[in-house]
Amino acid sequence: MANRWIISADIGGSHISVASFVEREDGFALGPIHEKKLDSGQSKDFILEEWVSLFKELSLDLTKCCISLAMPAPFDYLNGICQIKDQGKFIHLFGVNLKDELAGRMGIMPTQIHFVNDAKAFLMGEAKFGKVSKFKNILGMTLGTGLGSSLKFNGEIVDAALWSSKFKEGIAEDYLGTGWFVNWFRQNFSIQVNGVKEIIESEDLLQMAIPAFEEFSSNLADFILKRSEEVPLDAVVIGGNIAKAHGFFLNNTISTLKLKNNQTPVFISEFGDKSALFGAASKFFDQKVLLGLDQEL
């Protein structure tokens, strides 16, 4: 298809981000990126109409677009059916064929709409355009409300689904997600915090959290070491909201790895929340490049 117009979206439990890409002779040009907070507990019709309204802001003629949506698991990505249940999000989308629903609302063919795992999309974007693009075997991690994980191995990128993997006295997400910091403050100070953003924006909370970040850095190093024993890793790239606080834990994580004779380089995503947008769209790029990455993101 000549002069393709691609819309990609990164959809989470509290937000949606959308971007547009236009095909040119020398590559795909990055267009506008729009973000909106959106409560996934709303009704099906409300959520889908909000999504569609954002898509329409990026293109006056959706019939000429390919649309690629990064969604959290569990999800039937081939058929576009939401299987998320009992996670406190998208409660009214369970069992809904989103491919058919969205196609009907936009007046386009269902074949124009594609879905990809959000953790996989993150690494697709990083492996193609980010700091780890020259590495072969890569572990991608998104640290936020939950733990997203993906793996590039032998040229293939897959959702690693490591959030529920056995780790220490529980599962990995217990130690590497927002809930860990929330529980740490509750147990040590009987204080209720909402997340890492609140902690680093308060001088008092941040001072109290120094031991928490030290322990978190150790947990992260142990997790990477465990993965390195299973798969030979050339690099690790980290994104998600907790990654925005990397100045408080990353150096300790790298030092711990080196003390245990692990030299795997660990990078923080330079694109942040945009990585999944680039990754979701990249399936249409073939060998072409993405233009405009030097613009203000």
C-alpha positions as CSV (number, residue, x, y, z in Angstrom):
1,M,0.0,0.0,0.0
2,A,1.6,3.3,-1.1
3,N,1.5,6.3,1.3
4,R,0.2,4.3,4.2
5,W,-1.2,6.1,7.2
6,I,-0.7,4.2,10.4
7,I,-2.4,4.9,13.8
8,S,-1.0,3.2,16.9
9,A,-2.3,3.2,20.4
10,D,-0.9,2.2,23.8
11,I,-3.9,1.3,26.0
12,G,-3.7,0.9,29.8
13,G,-6.0,0.8,32.7
14,S,-5.9,4.5,33.3
15,H,-4.8,6.0,30.0
16,I,-4.6,5.9,26.2
17,S,-1.9,7.3,24.1
18,V,-2.2,7.5,20.3
19,A,0.3,8.4,17.5
20,S,0.1,8.8,13.8
21,F,2.7,7.8,11.1
22,V,2.7,8.8,7.4
23,E,4.6,6.8,4.8
24,R,7.1,8.8,2.7
25,E,9.7,7.6,0.2
26,D,12.5,7.8,2.8
27,G,10.5,6.3,5.7
28,F,7.6,6.8,8.0
29,A,7.2,10.3,9.5
30,L,6.1,10.5,13.1
31,G,3.0,12.8,13.4
32,P,1.1,14.0,16.4
33,I,1.0,12.1,19.7
34,H,-2.1,12.5,21.8
35,E,-2.6,11.3,25.4
36,K,-5.7,11.1,27.6
37,K,-6.5,9.8,31.0
38,L,-9.3,7.3,30.8
39,D,-10.9,5.2,33.5
40,S,-11.1,1.6,32.2
41,G,-13.9,0.9,34.6
42,Q,-16.3,2.9,32.5
43,S,-18.9,1.3,30.2
44,K,-18.0,-0.4,27.0
45,D,-19.6,2.3,24.9
46,F,-17.9,5.1,26.7
47,I,-14.5,3.6,26.4
48,L,-14.8,2.7,22.7
49,E,-16.2,6.1,21.8
50,E,-13.3,7.8,23.6
51,W,-10.8,5.6,21.7
52,V,-12.5,6.3,18.4
53,S,-12.6,10.1,19.0
54,L,-8.8,10.1,19.5
55,F,-8.3,8.1,16.3
56,K,-10.4,10.6,14.4
57,E,-8.3,13.5,15.8
58,L,-5.3,12.0,14.0
59,S,-7.0,11.2,10.6
60,L,-9.9,12.6,8.8
61,D,-10.3,9.4,6.7
62,L,-9.9,6.3,8.8
63,T,-10.7,4.1,5.8
64,K,-7.1,4.7,4.6
65,C,-5.5,3.8,7.9
66,C,-3.9,0.7,9.4
67,I,-4.6,0.7,13.1
68,S,-2.4,-1.2,15.6
69,L,-3.3,-1.3,19.3
70,A,-1.0,-2.4,22.2
71,M,-3.2,-4.0,24.8
72,P,-2.3,-5.8,28.1
73,A,-2.8,-9.5,28.5
74,P,-4.8,-11.7,28.7
75,F,-6.1,-10.9,25.2
76,D,-6.8,-12.8,22.0
77,Y,-4.5,-10.7,19.9
78,L,-5.3,-12.5,16.6
79,N,-9.1,-12.1,16.8
80,G,-9.2,-9.0,18.9
81,I,-11.2,-10.4,21.9
82,C,-10.6,-9.0,25.3
83,Q,-10.0,-11.6,28.0
84,I,-9.0,-9.4,30.9
85,K,-10.9,-10.4,34.0
86,D,-10.7,-9.8,37.7
87,Q,-7.9,-7.3,37.3
88,G,-9.9,-4.2,38.2
89,K,-9.7,-2.8,34.7
90,F,-11.7,-3.2,31.5
91,I,-14.4,-4.9,33.4
92,H,-17.0,-4.2,30.8
93,L,-14.8,-5.3,27.8
94,F,-14.4,-8.9,28.9
95,G,-15.4,-11.2,26.0
96,V,-15.9,-8.3,23.6
97,N,-14.7,-8.6,20.1
98,L,-12.9,-5.2,19.9
99,K,-11.9,-5.7,16.3
100,D,-15.5,-5.9,15.1
101,E,-16.7,-3.3,17.6
102,L,-14.2,-0.7,16.6
103,A,-14.4,-1.4,12.9
104,G,-18.2,-0.9,13.0
105,R,-17.8,2.4,14.9
106,M,-15.2,3.7,12.4
107,G,-16.7,2.4,9.2
108,I,-13.6,0.4,8.3
109,M,-12.8,-3.3,7.7
110,P,-11.9,-5.4,10.7
111,T,-8.8,-6.5,8.8
112,Q,-7.4,-2.9,9.1
113,I,-7.2,-3.3,12.9
114,H,-4.4,-5.3,14.6
115,F,-3.6,-6.0,18.2
116,V,-0.3,-6.6,20.0
117,N,0.7,-7.3,23.5
118,D,1.8,-4.1,25.2
119,A,4.9,-5.5,26.8
120,K,5.9,-7.0,23.4
121,A,5.2,-3.7,21.7
122,F,7.5,-1.9,24.2
123,L,10.4,-4.1,23.3
124,M,9.5,-4.0,19.5
125,G,9.9,-0.2,19.7
126,E,13.1,-0.3,21.8
127,A,14.8,-3.1,19.8
128,K,14.1,-1.3,16.5
129,F,14.7,2.4,17.4
130,G,16.2,2.5,21.0
131,K,19.5,2.2,22.7
132,V,19.4,-1.6,22.5
133,S,18.8,-1.8,18.8
134,K,22.3,-3.2,18.2
135,F,21.9,-6.1,20.7
136,K,20.8,-9.6,19.9
137,N,19.2,-11.0,23.0
138,I,17.3,-8.5,25.1
139,L,15.0,-8.5,28.1
140,G,12.5,-5.7,28.2
141,M,10.8,-4.7,31.4
142,T,8.0,-2.2,32.2
143,L,7.9,-1.4,35.9
144,G,4.6,0.3,36.9
145,T,1.4,-0.8,38.5
146,G,2.3,-4.3,37.4
147,L,5.4,-5.9,35.8
148,G,5.5,-6.2,32.0
149,S,8.2,-8.3,30.4
150,S,9.2,-9.2,26.9
151,L,12.1,-11.0,25.4
152,K,14.0,-10.8,22.1
153,F,15.8,-14.1,21.4
154,N,17.1,-15.4,18.1
155,G,15.4,-12.5,16.3
156,E,11.9,-13.1,17.7
157,I,10.2,-10.9,20.2
158,V,7.7,-12.4,22.6
159,D,5.7,-11.5,25.6
160,A,7.7,-13.2,28.4
161,A,4.8,-13.0,30.9
162,L,7.2,-13.0,33.9
163,W,5.0,-11.1,36.2
164,S,3.7,-14.3,37.8
165,S,7.1,-16.1,37.8
166,K,8.3,-17.5,41.1
167,F,10.5,-15.0,42.8
168,K,11.7,-14.9,46.4
169,E,8.8,-15.5,48.7
170,G,6.1,-14.9,46.0
171,I,6.0,-13.8,42.4
172,A,8.0,-11.2,40.6
173,E,5.3,-8.6,40.5
174,D,5.1,-8.6,44.3
175,Y,8.7,-7.2,44.4
176,L,9.0,-5.1,41.2
177,G,5.7,-3.2,40.9
178,T,4.1,-0.2,42.5
179,G,2.5,-2.4,45.1
180,W,5.9,-3.2,46.6
181,F,6.6,0.4,47.5
182,V,3.0,0.9,48.8
183,N,3.4,-2.1,51.1
184,W,6.9,-1.1,52.2
185,F,5.6,2.3,53.4
186,R,2.6,0.7,55.1
187,Q,4.8,-1.9,56.9
188,N,7.6,0.4,57.9
189,F,5.8,3.7,58.6
190,S,2.1,3.0,58.6
191,I,1.8,5.5,55.8
192,Q,-0.4,5.2,52.8
193,V,1.2,6.2,49.5
194,N,-0.2,5.8,46.0
195,G,3.0,5.2,44.1
196,V,6.6,6.1,43.3
197,K,5.6,9.4,41.7
198,E,4.2,10.6,45.0
199,I,7.3,9.5,46.8
200,I,9.9,11.2,44.6
201,E,7.9,14.5,44.6
202,S,7.9,14.8,48.4
203,E,11.2,15.6,50.1
204,D,10.0,14.0,53.3
205,L,8.8,10.8,51.7
206,L,11.9,10.6,49.5
207,Q,14.2,10.7,52.5
208,M,12.2,8.0,54.1
209,A,12.3,5.9,51.0
210,I,16.1,5.7,50.6
211,P,16.2,2.2,52.2
212,A,13.3,1.2,50.0
213,F,15.1,2.1,46.8
214,E,18.2,0.3,48.0
215,E,16.1,-2.9,48.6
216,F,14.2,-2.4,45.3
217,S,17.5,-2.1,43.4
218,S,18.7,-5.4,44.9
219,N,15.4,-7.1,44.0
220,L,15.8,-5.9,40.4
221,A,19.4,-7.1,40.2
222,D,18.3,-10.5,41.5
223,F,15.5,-10.7,39.0
224,I,17.9,-9.9,36.1
225,L,20.4,-12.5,37.4
226,K,17.7,-15.1,37.5
227,R,16.7,-14.4,33.9
228,S,20.3,-14.4,32.8
229,E,20.6,-17.9,34.1
230,E,17.7,-19.0,31.9
231,V,18.6,-17.1,28.8
232,P,21.9,-15.5,27.7
233,L,21.1,-11.8,27.8
234,D,23.1,-9.1,25.9
235,A,21.1,-6.2,27.3
236,V,18.2,-5.2,29.5
237,V,15.9,-2.2,28.8
238,I,13.5,-0.8,31.4
239,G,10.5,1.4,31.0
240,G,7.3,2.2,32.9
241,N,6.5,4.8,35.5
242,I,8.9,3.4,38.1
243,A,11.7,3.8,35.5
244,K,11.2,7.6,35.8
245,A,12.8,7.3,39.3
246,H,15.8,5.3,38.0
247,G,18.2,7.9,39.5
248,F,17.3,6.4,42.9
249,F,17.9,2.7,42.1
250,L,19.7,2.0,38.7
251,N,23.3,2.6,39.8
252,N,22.9,0.3,42.7
253,T,21.3,-2.4,40.5
254,I,24.2,-2.2,38.1
255,S,26.7,-2.3,40.9
256,T,25.1,-5.4,42.4
257,L,25.1,-7.1,39.0
258,K,28.8,-6.4,38.6
259,L,29.6,-7.7,42.1
260,K,28.0,-10.9,41.1
261,N,30.1,-11.1,37.9
262,N,27.2,-10.1,35.6
263,Q,28.2,-7.4,33.0
264,T,24.8,-7.2,31.3
265,P,24.2,-3.5,30.4
266,V,21.0,-2.1,31.7
267,F,19.4,0.8,29.9
268,I,16.5,3.1,30.7
269,S,14.1,3.7,27.8
270,E,14.7,7.1,26.2
271,F,11.2,7.0,24.6
272,G,9.3,6.2,27.8
273,D,5.6,5.7,27.2
274,K,6.2,6.2,23.5
275,S,8.1,2.9,23.0
276,A,4.9,0.8,22.7
277,L,3.5,3.3,20.2
278,F,6.5,2.9,18.0
279,G,6.6,-0.9,18.5
280,A,2.9,-1.3,17.7
281,A,3.2,0.6,14.5
282,S,6.6,-0.9,13.5
283,K,5.0,-4.1,12.2
284,F,4.0,-2.0,9.1
285,F,7.4,-0.4,8.6
286,D,9.1,-3.3,6.9
287,Q,12.7,-2.1,6.4
288,K,11.9,1.6,6.4
289,V,13.1,4.0,9.1
290,L,11.1,6.1,11.5
291,L,11.6,9.8,10.9
292,G,11.1,12.5,13.4
293,L,12.5,10.8,16.5
294,D,14.7,13.9,17.1
295,Q,11.6,16.1,17.6
296,E,10.4,17.0,21.1
297,L,8.6,13.9,22.5
